[in-house]
């Protein structure tokens, strides 16, 4: 995937989730992006954002976005702002879309849009603690790598999104291998 398309998808996925879910803070957003990427991989062998996720104590973390979080790149800071919102005894870093910014679906496939819509409907009012529970599912991808802390900060392989006995497993993995090989053949600056 070209870096510009990947970045545009990330920007617009963040805008979409921030506009279509309540209480969309950093934790909830990270979980939604993880669910989007792993569900899309499960169906196609490709992620949407291109992120790698690491197993951290509170769940899967898109490390590149985490590193950028405190000082968002220009494209993200032009689209959203991170606002501290007090929730009882702590502050949640809520993601708010800037007034003039609209969601642009141009870089997404119909499948990606459907997954995003389904996730936003399913988790529209869900708070962060419940999102953590969702991504910590026993024997799920994060749990298999986290392994009671022994796998802390290890990358969660996308292949773990696939059931071992899934009928389409071999085809999906072949598609993933082809996509990975193709992306390595593209020069750093794109086409």
N, C-alpha and C positions, 0 to 999 in steps of 0.2 A: 504494500500500500504506500502511495506517495506520502511523504511527511506532511505536506500541506493539507491533503485530504484527511489524514488521521487527526491533525490538529483541529481542523474545521469540525470534524465529527465530535471531538472531545468538547470543544466550545459549545456546540449546539446541544449535545447531550446534557451538559451541565445546565444550560438555559432551560431545556425541556423539563428536566427533573425539578429544578428550582421553581418553575412556573406551575408545575402540575402536581406537586406534593406539598403538604404542610410541614413545617418545622424541618426544612431541608438544611441541616447543618453539615459539617465536614464528615462526620461519621456516617450519617445516613447517605450522603452523596457518594462516598467511597463504596459503600455496600451496594448501592444501586448500580454504579458503574461496573462493579465486580459481577453482579448478577446478570447485567446486560451482556458483558463480554463472555462469561462462561456459558450462558444459555445460547448465545449466538454460535459459539464454538461447538457446543453440543449438537447443534443443528447443521452446521456448515463446515466446521473445521477451521474457522477464522474468527478472530476477535473483532470488535467494532473499533475500539480506541487504539489498539496496538500495545497497550500497557502490559507489563509483567506485574504480577501481584505477589507480595511476600507475605508469609504467615507471621503476623504479629499477635501479641497477646489478645487484643480486642478484635482480631479478625484479619481478613485480607486487606492489604494496603497497596494502592498503586504508588510505588515509591517515587517515581518521577514527579507525579502530581504533589505528593507529600512534600518533596524537596522544594517545590515551587510555591507551596501554599501561603507562606508568610509574605512573599513578594511576587505576586502573579505576573506572568509575562504580559506584555501589552495587549495581546489579543483577548486574553481572559479578563484582565482588569477593565478593558473597555466594555465587556459584556456583563460582568457581575461584580459585586462588591461583597466583602466578607464583613458582616456586622455582628459584634458581640451582643447577644441577647441573654439577659439573666433568666435562669430557670431555677427557681427556688434557691439553692445554695451554690450554683456554679454558672458559668457563662458558656453558652453554646455559640459556636461560630457559624451563624446562619448565612446561607448563600442567598443573596438577593439580586435579581436581574435588574439592570439599570433601565430606567423608564423608556428610553428610545429603542431598546433592543428587542427584536422579535426572533422567535425560533425560525431557523431556516432548515427545511427538510431536504434540501437539494443534494447533499452528499450521502444520504441514507437510502438503503434499499427498502422496499415494502416490508420485507421480513424484519429488518432492524427497527423500523418504525412500529411494527406490530408488537415486537418484544418490549420496546420502550413504553408503549401505551399500556400494555398489560401490566408491566411493573409499576407504572405510576398509579394505575387503578388499584392494584393489589396493596400497595404500600402508601396510598395517598395520605392517610392520617397516622401511620405507624411512627412511633418515636424511636430514637436511636437504640435504647436498650433492647427492644424487640428485634430491630434490624441486626444487632449483634447476635442474638439467638438464632436468627435465620441463617446467617453465614457460618455459625458454629455447629451446624447440623452434624450429629454423630455419624461418622464414616463419610462425611462430605469431603470435598477437596481440601478445604482449610484444615479440618480435623486430621486428615491423613498426614499432612505435612507438619502441622503444629506438634502432634505427638507428645502432648503434655509438656510442651516447652522445648523438647529436644530439637525441634525443627525451626526454632525461632529465627526469623528473618531469612528463611530459605524461600526460593521462588516456588510458587504453587503451579505445577505443570497444568496447562489447559487440558491435557489428555484425561485428567481426573474428573472432568465434567462428564465423561462418557462412562456409562455402565459397562462393566466387564463383558456382559452378555448381550449388549445392544446389537441388534441385527445389522445396523449400518456402521458399526464401529470401524471396521477395516476401511470402508469407503471414506469415512470422515477423516481418519488418520492419514490416509493417502492424500486427500485434498489438503490437509494441513501441511503435510510434508512438501507438497508441490508449491503451496503458497509461501512457505518459509524459504524454499529454494529460489523462488521468483523474487522475493523481496531482497534477498542477499545479492541478486544479480543486478539490482538497480543501483546506479551510482548515488552517493550521498546526497547530491543535489537534485535527485529525481531524474526524470527522463531527459 
